[in-house]
Amino acid sequence: MMRTFEHSRGRTARRGRTARSLALLGCSILALSACQVGPNFQRPVGPATSRYTPGALPKQTASAAIPGGEAQTFRTGADIPGEWWRLFHNKELNGLVAEALRANPDVAAAQAALRQAQETVLADRGALFPTLSGSASAQRSRSGNSSGEGKNSVYSLYGTSLDVSYNPDVFGGTRRQVEAASAEADYQRFQIEATNLTLSANVVTAAINEASLRAQIAATQDIIKLEQQQLDLLRQQLTLGSVAESDVLTQQATLTQTQASLPNLQKQLAQQRNQLAVYLGRMPADIGSESFQLSALRLPKDLPVSLPSNLIRQRPDVLASEAQLHQASANIGVQTANLFPQFTLTGNVGSSVLDIGKLFNPASIAASAAAGVSQTIFDAGTRVHNKRAAEAAYDQSLAQYRSVVLSAFQDVADALHALQFDAQTLKADLAAEQAATRSFALAREQFRAGAIDYSSLLDAQRTYQQSHITLVGAQATRFADTAALFQALGGGWWNRVPAAPAATFTTTTTTTTTVRSDRAG
């Protein structure tokens, strides 16, 4: 009896030593899990420049005494309103932009892509935790002697087990994978802002183009009336013998050419309306009765110009490119971790009994635990080359990021130059149109009096027509330039109400990416 007790005690002691060894091994593995191979992502340093253009910006643009010709003042360092299109002071425009942001399918697609990326982050994060699975079984069997004589025995066997499996992230490969997935979610988040910015700018530009086309159509119709009046006058003078028939035919040809230009403008207007309907998420047949006139739009007088150091923290496309760079950096860590051994911890608790009532009896429960490690010995350099490929992908993403930044600064510089020079162009076009109007009126009087011939009148008429149409285009261009500047500077999405999601977000590493930065003004 004493020998049996000592044997049982020795077996229990061996089990205890085994459990302690496994626990010690598990703790050692968990302690190693604090390390993380691969580079820690650092945000790229912004360009070392303090201005967008070679020379300093003027305090304000030129002005012209015409709607849309007001002088605009550049406010360096000022912030951009979240709904910048409201600065044009048109209620219909405000409503259409709001509808587009709500109903456009591109926005819905971008939002769905973000949700997908966020769920992928949560799915990848699950690999950091143990996997727990359970099973239960019931089996009914019959046994008898081999000769077939005697009574058969029927019995039932019941079993249950609980299995635990855990792959410790010793070298941080899983955490780097979660970091890469988080960066992808950041990319999709900024893609939403880029989509919203592009869409709102497109709606504003479409409204401006519509107003411009309506103004050109109205100007063309006025010119047609003047040319018709001139043709009627020539026909009267032909009857009196004051002009040659060739003059009448020339005027008729001029009138016909002007009339022929009208359907093309009307076609452009119809196509512009169709495009606007698509921006709004409507069918072209459902565009509605909204219409825009240049006189109904007000040109913003104060133009915020963000500091160059803030531009890369404001432009959604730059931030999206930065997120892709972050993802490429994390992927290097994933491939680096694959070079090291992989560890596994497993455990099992189960019971197998003939009587279901004893299934959870402590005496029937058996437990086991195990730890394992595996290391690829030969793979023909596959893992090494995968790591080098990830490093090359990072270099590619870095070059693409720099290209996006350069394009962003170019967009702002282009818009600033356009605002300056197009304001001067409008001023000159207004002066030219006023001079041409006076010249044409004078030429008509002189022609009636017989002081000049028809060719001189025709020249004055053509000059007036061209200057009148050109002036309308110059007016619309100033509105479009203003919208382009707001778009180039990022559109103020960080000031939108409700605020854009995750203005400040943290990945699984110690690196914290802050979108909003201190802004002057």
Secondary structure, DSSP 8 states (H G I E B T S, - for coil): -HHHHHHHHHHHHHHHHHHHHHHHHHHHHHHHTT---S---------S-S-SSSS---SB----SSTT----EEEET----TTGGGGG--HHHHHHHHHHHHH-HHHHHHHHHHHHHHHHHHHHHGGGS-EEEEEEEEEEEEE--TTS-S--EEEEEEEEEEEEEE---TTSHHHHHHHHHHHHHHHHHHHHHHHHHHHHHHHHHHHHHHHHHHHHHHHHHHHHHHHHHHHHHHHHHHHHTSS-HHHHHHHHHHHHHHHHHHHHHHHHHHHHHHHHHHHTT--GGG--S----GGG----SEEEE--HHHHTTT-HHHHHHHHHHHHHHHHHHHHHHTTS-EEEEEEEEEEEESSGGGTT-GGGEEEEEEEEEE-----TTHHHHHHHHHHHHHHHHHHHHHHHHHHHHHHHHHHHHHHHHHHHHHHHHHHHHHHHHHHHHHHHHHHHHTSS-HHHHHHHHHHHHHHHHHHHHHHHHHHHHHHHHHHHTTTTGGG-SS--TTSEEE-SSS-EEE-------
